């Protein structure tokens, strides 16, 4: 990544965020306008995507639907309201949809939640972000009780200022409802916030809310998929974000300029 010295006006600067694909995003010249970071959780902060896919697969099979694991896994990142219609027709949604989603939730908590682990250096990344004077919010399609457990697992309970979950949105990702709810809680404008997520559904939902997204690969989606969905930067995982923090869209503009000098 590099910063292009070609400035279009007194207030805008082009930042090349992927030199191989020559993608650019235009941001304010001084990125100290970024006041908050909104993080997705599953696949971004905690290693839970495969576990969710297994729980969904077992739940579907319990209700007589045999679905390949890989087909389900590529839908993780959506809430149940958006995932189930991929595999169930309208009649099935009406007759078994609610019961299936409840079964899946109970199964995940009883069988898989204890296996969820945090990705390395999540807490350290959050500490650096807070030290830079920025707020942190979580925006997840998870249920409230799952989100509470994830905060404990990642050891970030004291560093998160706001959070939104499935109950705060009429529709889950890739619809923008969850990010719009997070923006409201933060009291911030879209231009003041950066999103970090691991799925194309994060990037699509964020874009609909007017937000720029940093993608991470630790959730399993390929870089090309995240870029096509609109991610402005790509990093491997939270530890990589931390190691390259001065080059991220989260960092103050002056820090990024110094890092690339």
Order of alpha helices (4+ residues) and beta strands (2+ residues): beta-beta-beta-beta-beta-alpha-alpha-alpha-alpha-beta-alpha-beta-alpha-beta-alpha-beta-alpha-beta-alpha-beta-alpha-alpha
